[in-house]
Amino acid sequence: MAQRTPEENVTLDQVVKLVDRLTAEDREQLLDRLKMEKLRRSIQIGIDQADKGQVVDGDQVFKQMRERNAAFKRKGNQ
């Protein structure tokens, strides 16, 4: 990875100041793009895990989810 020049080193405060200058519509678009980037990173993690064979049986996952849901419902009915 290339080393950054001082002009490229941006502080969080500088970013916040720039975001504050955006229109409401631009802020909303920025938020959407950040959410999409986070989703892409999460998906890539899953792809990388699958490529390494780090997968879980779907039936087992759904069984665990049903068990947790049933336990949650039992707790709520006490």
Kinemage of the C-alpha trace (Angstrom):
@kinemage 1
@onewidth
@group {chain A} dominant
@subgroup {mainchain}
@vectorlist {calphas} color= white
{ca met a 1} P 0.000 0.000 0.000
{ca ala a 2} L 1.356 3.403 -0.932
{ca gln a 3} L 2.181 5.837 1.832
{ca arg a 4} L -0.139 8.791 2.113
{ca thr a 5} L 0.955 12.362 1.680
{ca pro a 6} L 0.091 14.855 4.434
{ca glu a 7} L -2.687 16.259 2.229
{ca glu a 8} L -4.343 12.824 2.157
{ca asn a 9} L -4.315 12.397 5.953
{ca val a 10} L -7.735 13.666 6.924
{ca thr a 11} L -8.930 13.849 10.515
{ca leu a 12} L -12.377 12.844 11.696
{ca asp a 13} L -13.079 16.468 12.622
{ca gln a 14} L -12.302 17.556 9.071
{ca val a 15} L -14.635 14.923 7.670
{ca val a 16} L -17.432 15.954 10.049
{ca lys a 17} L -17.015 19.590 9.026
{ca leu a 18} L -17.275 18.622 5.361
{ca val a 19} L -20.335 16.469 5.997
{ca asp a 20} L -21.976 19.333 7.869
{ca arg a 21} L -21.630 21.437 4.713
{ca leu a 22} L -23.530 18.886 2.601
{ca thr a 23} L -27.166 19.296 1.747
{ca ala a 24} L -29.628 16.983 3.458
{ca glu a 25} L -29.996 15.051 0.206
{ca asp a 26} L -26.234 14.656 -0.162
{ca arg a 27} L -25.938 13.499 3.456
{ca glu a 28} L -28.614 10.893 2.797
{ca gln a 29} L -26.748 9.704 -0.309
{ca leu a 30} L -23.519 9.530 1.677
{ca leu a 31} L -25.222 7.459 4.364
{ca asp a 32} L -26.640 5.116 1.720
{ca arg a 33} L -23.198 4.678 0.171
{ca leu a 34} L -21.603 3.984 3.543
{ca lys a 35} L -24.275 1.388 4.320
{ca met a 36} L -23.744 -0.229 0.929
{ca glu a 37} L -19.982 -0.346 1.471
{ca lys a 38} L -20.493 -1.957 4.883
{ca leu a 39} L -22.802 -4.536 3.288
{ca arg a 40} L -20.230 -5.257 0.566
{ca arg a 41} L -17.518 -5.807 3.192
{ca ser a 42} L -19.788 -8.154 5.152
{ca ile a 43} L -20.638 -10.125 2.029
{ca gln a 44} L -16.958 -10.353 1.112
{ca ile a 45} L -16.199 -11.763 4.566
{ca gly a 46} L -18.795 -14.470 3.938
{ca ile a 47} L -17.387 -15.203 0.490
{ca asp a 48} L -13.869 -15.462 1.903
{ca gln a 49} L -15.083 -17.824 4.637
{ca ala a 50} L -16.938 -19.986 2.112
{ca asp a 51} L -13.839 -20.115 -0.090
{ca lys a 52} L -11.902 -21.439 2.919
{ca gly a 53} L -14.601 -24.042 3.610
{ca gln a 54} L -15.728 -22.255 6.763
{ca val a 55} L -19.421 -22.913 6.251
{ca val a 56} L -22.257 -24.001 8.522
{ca asp a 57} L -25.049 -26.398 7.619
{ca gly a 58} L -28.185 -24.327 6.922
{ca asp a 59} L -30.547 -26.857 8.536
{ca gln a 60} L -28.499 -26.716 11.737
{ca val a 61} L -28.577 -22.907 11.746
{ca phe a 62} L -32.367 -22.829 11.344
{ca lys a 63} L -32.763 -25.434 14.086
{ca gln a 64} L -30.690 -23.276 16.450
{ca met a 65} L -32.738 -20.205 15.492
{ca arg a 66} L -36.006 -22.025 16.209
{ca glu a 67} L -34.655 -23.179 19.581
{ca arg a 68} L -33.547 -19.669 20.523
{ca asn a 69} L -36.882 -18.243 19.427
{ca ala a 70} L -38.773 -20.810 21.516
{ca ala a 71} L -36.598 -20.064 24.556
{ca phe a 72} L -37.134 -16.332 24.075
{ca lys a 73} L -40.895 -16.829 23.904
{ca arg a 74} L -40.839 -18.981 27.065
{ca lys a 75} L -38.928 -16.257 28.941
{ca gly a 76} L -41.444 -13.646 27.858
{ca asn a 77} L -44.384 -15.684 29.139
{ca gln a 78} L -43.167 -15.986 32.760
